[in-house]
Amino acid sequence: MAGGHESIFPNEGAAALKVLVVEDNIFIALDLEGQLDEMGHDVVGIAATATKAIEMALKSVPDLAIVDLQLADGSRGQDAAFVLRAEMDIPSIIVSGSMHQVTDEERAAIRPLAMLSKPLLSGELGRAIETVNISDSPKDE
């Protein structure tokens, strides 16, 4: 995906995005996976903790992470999103009911592509992905 400014949607000729879902509620995680699948994207894994998200990202190198802020074992999604962005140049879309937990400093460091509040409205995730240009965050150059 590095380089040009192709569409990120498979039905418009571009490759599907590889997406990591970072969410500890299995029902929400499966719902997100279903939405992403319907959009034609490939969910490379579901992580319930920040540590697992980082481990999975190292193995699968996703194009994008969908990240909740409150994770299992008391871990924080913003910690995972920071490592993904700073160390692997993987952008995140934050999807959480706890937006107040992200400080301005964390937001600046994570540089999320979007911040969506739970519960998501129908089509909201798809619209957020449509409005971002993943190719502006090249990892392969």
N, C-alpha and C positions, 0 to 999 in steps of 0.2 A: 504494500500500500504506500510505500515511500515514493516520493516524487510527485507526479502530477496531481491534478485535482479532480479525480474521477468521482463519480457518484459512489456512495457507500452501500447502495441498495442492489442486491443481486438481480432483481427483476429489471434493473436498468443497465445491466451489462457488467457491473463490477462484482468482484468476489465477495462472498459473505464475510462478515466480521466474525472473528473469534472472540467470544465474550466470556469473561469469568464473572460468575454471580457470587457476591460476598454477602450472605444473609443466613442468619441462624434459625429463622422460622421456616421449617421445611415447606409449609403450605405456601408461604409467600415466595420462597425460592422456586418452587415448582411452577407457580403462576408466572413468575418472571421468565423462567425457562420456556414455558409455553408461548408467552408473548414474543420472545426473541425468535423462537423456532418459526412461528407464524410469519415473522418479518423476513425469514430466510437466513437468519444468522445462526452460527454454530456455538452452542454453549459448551465450553471446554471443561467446565467443572463448577461445582457449588461448594463454597467454603463457609464454614460456620464460625471460624475464628480468624483473627488477623494473621496469626502465624501460619495457619493452613492456607490462607489466601496467598501469602508470599511464596510458600512452597509450591503451590499449584501454578502460580504465575511463572516461576522460574522454569518449570517443566513444560508448560504449554505456550508461553509467550503470547498472551491474548492481545488483541488490538484495543480492547476496551474492558473496563471492569464496572459492574453495577454494584455499588457498595452501600450497605446499611451502616449506620453509625454505632448502634448498640449490638454487640455480637456475643456469642457464647463465651463462657469462662471469664466474663467481665472485660474482654478485649474490646478495643475501639476500632471502628471502621476507618476513622480518619488516620490512624497509625498505619493501617494497611495501605490506604490510598496514598499516603505520603511516600512510603517506600516504593510502591508501584510507579509513582510519577518520578521521584527523584533518582531512583537507582535503575529503573527499567524503561523509563519514558512511556509508561502505559497510562493513558488518561482514564479518569473515572467519571461516572455519573452517580451522584449521591442520591439515594432513595431512602428517606427516613422519616419517622415521625418525631424526631428529636433534633431538628435543625438548630435549635438554640445551643446545642452542645458543641458546635463548631465555632472556634474563635476566628477573628479576622486574620490572625497570623496563620492559623491552620489553613484557612481558605486560600490565602495567598500562596502558601507552600504547595498545597494540593493542586490548585488551579483546576477545579472540577469543570467539566464541560457543561454540566447542568446540575441543579439541586432541586429535586422533586420531593414534595411532601407526601407521606402516606396518609390515607390510602390514595393510590394513583387513580386518576380518572381514566376512563376508557380512551385508549389511543395516546395517552400522555407520554408514555415511554417512547413510542414510535416517533412522535413529533419531536421529542428531545433529540433522538438519534438523527432524525432528518436535518435538524438545524445545525448540527455540528459537522465539522469537516475533519474527520480522523486523519486524513492525509497531511494535515498541518502539523502532525506530531510524528514525524518519521522516526522509525527505530532502526531501519536497515541501511542507512547511508554510511 
